Amino acid sequence: MWELTADDVEHLALGAALMGSGGGGSTRSARSLLRHQLERSGPIPVVSLTELAPGSYAIPVGLVGSVTVFEEKPLNGGEFARAVAAAQRYRGVECAAVLGFEAAGVNALLAAAAAAALGLPLVDADGMGRAFPELEQTTFFLNGAPLTPVVVADEKGAVLVIDGVDGFAAERLTRSAVVTVGGWGLIALAPQRAELLARTAIPRSISRALDVGRLLSARNQPRLLHDYGGRLLFTGKVVDVERSTGPRFARGSAVLEDAERLMRLEFQNENLLLLEEGRVLASVPDLICLVAREQVRPLTTEEIRFGLEADVLTLPGAPQWRTPRGLGLVGPRAFGYDVDYAAPGRTG
């Protein structure tokens, strides 16, 4: 066990932004919320998957919906408590810990804020290892753990329970619910028994994000790439950006160039493909991260603009995603691209 303190918030936010792979949204409001919670309640105990007591339950939480709307209309403070209480009543269990279903972007910080607000430990694990846009794109669902009941709570006091459906339908219904309640909702997934989490969750997600943030803050990119198996693929300037609205999510592409080469980045909510002359250099589920050179700051897809100078990094996704079933959920074809996954070190 270790403790997350108020002094860790900025580093956690920086690392979580990189782990978002261009997605995950702005962390401004979540940083403020988490810092306030930690200053008021003190450090959060962070426990590993192996430190959860046998037979105990932990509950995955996070935000679903528009992070932009969330920034404009933030929490009133009781949403996670209502969501977790409803999930516990519905399942007839009491949860001993909290984890994020997505330890990237805003949701890494909100999981910690939920733990602080509820007075529970935070599990050093998650269900994505990066940012993905949909609930079924979790290793919980990948490995057969139930997602439902999904409980949605909004800032006005509404609580909705979605049950009796598979992960794909749970995603659709949850998405419809958060639109109905105003654009975002804080959710709790089905409480997970410790023994099941040990098999389905991705370990060390919080400690990894915190360490990555410290290395970015120290401008120690070589150490970051060495320690986490990453590569610097390209350094260049954005010379063209195109955006459109797709059937599920906003999508677009950007062209980056240096003195000799052109790269095309394809993105939807997250960065999904990097190509050079039609060859795939990196692809989802591995992380493709743009880092602004001057500020050494991870960029979201919304921040990509003409003239921006950036390093393009790749970090390996969780091994669970590189299985045939994992690629079926989160590989390039799952996002509508007619290419196969390009493993690190080779091109497709």
N, C-alpha and C positions, 0 to 999 in steps of 0.2 A: 504494500500500500504506500501511496505517496499523497501529497496534498497539492491542490491547485489553489493559488493565492491571487490576490488582486494584482500583484506584480507580474503575473503570467499572462494577463488578458491580452495585451498588445501582441505578444509573441504567438499566442494561440490563434488570434485572429489572422495574423500574417500567414502562418502555416496553413490554417484552414482555407484561406483564400487560394493558396497554391494548390492544395488538394482538391479544390473545386474544379480544376481543369477548365477555367473560363466560366464556370457556372457557380451556383451557390449563393449569388446575390451579395449585395452590400452588407457589411457587418457593422455599420455605424451604430444603429439603435441597439443591436444585440450586445455590442461591446459595452455600451453605457449601462444597459440593464445588468449584465453579468458583473461589471465592476461594482455597481451599487449593491447587488446581492452579496458579493464577497466582502465588501467593506462593512455591511450590516451584520452578516451572519458568520463571518470568518471563513477560513479555508475549507474547501470541499475535499473529503477523502476520495481518492481515486483508487479503485480496486481492479485487479486483473480478473480475467475469466476464471482462473484457477482458485482465486480467493473467495469466490461466491460460495456460500454454504450449500452443500448438497440438499436438494429439495426446495431451496429458496427460489423466488421469482424476481426477475428484473423486467422492466417495462421500457420498450423503445418509444421515444418521443421525437417530435420535431414539428417544423412548420411545413404546411402545404399551401401552395397558392403563390400570389404575387409578392415578391420581396419588396418591390417598389411601393405597393399599397401598404405593406406592413411598415415601411419606413415612414409613411405619411400618417398612418393610423396604428400606432404601436400598442403593446400590451397594456391591460389595466392591472395585471398582477396575479389574477386568479385563474387564468385559463388552464395552465398545466395541472393545478390542483384539482379543478373540476374534471378534466379529461381523465386523469389517473384514478381519481375516486370512482368515476363512472365505470371505468374498465375493471377495477377491482370488484365493485359490486356485481357487475354483470358476470364475471368469471368466478366469483366467490373465493378469491385469493387475496393475500396481502403481499405487496411488492417490497423487497428489501433493498432495491437499488434501481437506478435509472441509467439508460444508455441512449445515445442518439442513433436513429436508424441511418443517419447520414452525417458522419463526422467531417464535414467539409462546409466551407462557407458559413452562412448564418446559422445553420443547424448544429454545427459543432459547439457554438457559443450558447445556443438556446438549450441544448441538452445539459450543459453545465449549469446554466441559470435555473433550469427545472430542478436539478439535484439540490442546489442551494435553497431554493424556495420550499422544497418538500422535506428538507433535512435528511436526505438520503445520500449514500455514496453514489458516485458516478463510475460506471464500468468503463474501463479502458478498452473499448471495442465499439464496433458499429456494424451495419449491414451493407455497406457499400465500399468503404475504403477510398472514396472519392465522391464526387457529385454525380448523380443520375437524376433524370426528371420524373421517374414514376415509381410507385410503391412496390410493384412486382419486381423491379430491378434491384432487389435486395438479396443478399445471401441467405436470409431467412427463408424467403420463398423458393430460392434456388434449391435449398437443401430440405424442402418439405415441411418447414415449420409453418404454423398458421399465422396469417396476417390479421385475420378478423377474430374478435370484433375490433373494428377501427372506430375510435371515439374522436369526434371533432368538437372542439370548443372554440367559441368566438369571444370577442371582447365585450359583447353585450350580455353574456350569460347563457347563450344557447348551448346545448349539448346534444349531439346527434350520435346515435350508435348504428353502425353498419355491420351486419352479420349475415351468415348463411350464403356467402358467395365466395368464389375463388379470388386469387390475387388480382387478376386482370379486371374483373368486375368491381372489386374493392377500389382499385385505382380510379375507374371511371366514376363510380358513385361518390367517392371522396372528392374528386375534382369538381363534380357538379355541386356537391354540398358547400364547398368553400366559395364557389361563385355565388351561391344563394345567400350565404351569410355575409358577403361583403368583400370578397377577393382573397382572403387568407383565413386559415384556421390553424390552431395548434392541435396536433393529433397525438393520440396514444394508440399504438398497435397492441395486439394481443400480448398479455404478459407471458414471458418466456421462462420456462424452468431452467435452472442453472446448467443442468446436464445437457439440455438441448442447445442452449446458447454456446456451450463449449464446442459443439460440433458445427454450428451454423454461422456464428459471428466471425468477423475479422478482428484479430487481436491487435492491441497496442495502437489503436487509431488516434487516441487523444495524445498519448506521449509522442507519437510520430509527428503529429501536427505541431505540437509545442516545440519539439527539437528542430523541425524544419523552419519554423518561424524564427527561432534564435539564430540559426545559420544564415537565413536571409537578412535578418537585422544586422548581423555582423559582416554582411556582404561576402560571405564565404561560400560562394556557389560551387567551387570545386569540391569542397568537403561534402556539401549536400549531395552532389551527384555521385560522389564516391560511396558515401554511406548508404545511399538508397538505390543504388543500381541504375542511376539516371544517365542521360546523355544530353549534351548541348548539340542540337541538330543544326542550328542556323542562327545567324545574327544579321538582321537587316531592317529595312524601313518599309512600313506599310505604304504601298503606292496605289491601292485600289480596294474599296470595300463595297460589297453589294449585300443588301438585306431584303428579305421578303417574309411574308406571313404564310407559314405552312399549315396543313390541316390540324396538326397537334401543337406545334411550338413554332416560335419565330426561328428562322434559319437564315444563313448567309454564307458568304465566302470573303476571304481577304487575300490579296496578293502581296507578298513581301519580296524585296529584292536587295541584293548587295551588288558589288561591282561585277560579279560573274554569274550569279544564279538567280532564278525565280522560284519561289515556293507558293503554293496555293493552300490555304487553310480553309477547311470546310467546318462550319459550326452550326449547331442548333442552340439549345440552351447551353451546351458545353462544346468545347473544341473536340472534334470527332475524327478528323483526317488531316494529315499533312502530306502533300503530294509534290513531286518534282518531275516535270515532263510526263505526267500521267502515272508515275511510279509511286506507290504508297510507301512513305518513309516511316510513318507512325500512324496508329489508329486506335480507336476505342476498342477494348476497355483500358488500354494503357492511358496514362495521363499525358495530354499535350498542353503545355503551359506557356503562355506568353508573359514575360517579365519585362516591364519597362526598364530600359537600361539606365536612365538617369536616376530614377528613384529606387531602383531595385524593388519594384512592387508588382505582385501578380495582377494581371489584368483580367477583368471579366469580358465576355463577348460584347457586352454593351459599350465597353470602353475602347474597343478597337476603332481607330480612326486614321485617316490619311495623314502621313508624315510622321507617325509615331515610330520610334526606334525601339526594337525589342529583341531579346534573346528568346529563342524557341527551345524549350526543354521537353524532354519526355522522361517519365518515371513509370516503372512497371505497375500495372494494376494488380490486384490481389490474384493469387494463383487460381482461386476458385472460378474466376471469370474467364480463364483461358481454357476451360474444359469445353467440350462440344455443347453441353447444355448451357453453360455460362455464356458462350458466344451467341447462342440462340437468343438469349435475353438481352445482351448488351454489346454484341459485336456490331461491325459496320452495317450488316444487312438488317439488323433490328431497327436501325434508324433510316432505312430506305436507300442505302448506298450499295451499288452492285459491285462490291469488292469484298475480298476476304480479309480477315485479320492479318496484319503484318506483325509478326513477332519481333521483339527487340533484336536488332543486329542484322535483320534481313529486310528486303523490300518486297512488296507484293505487286 
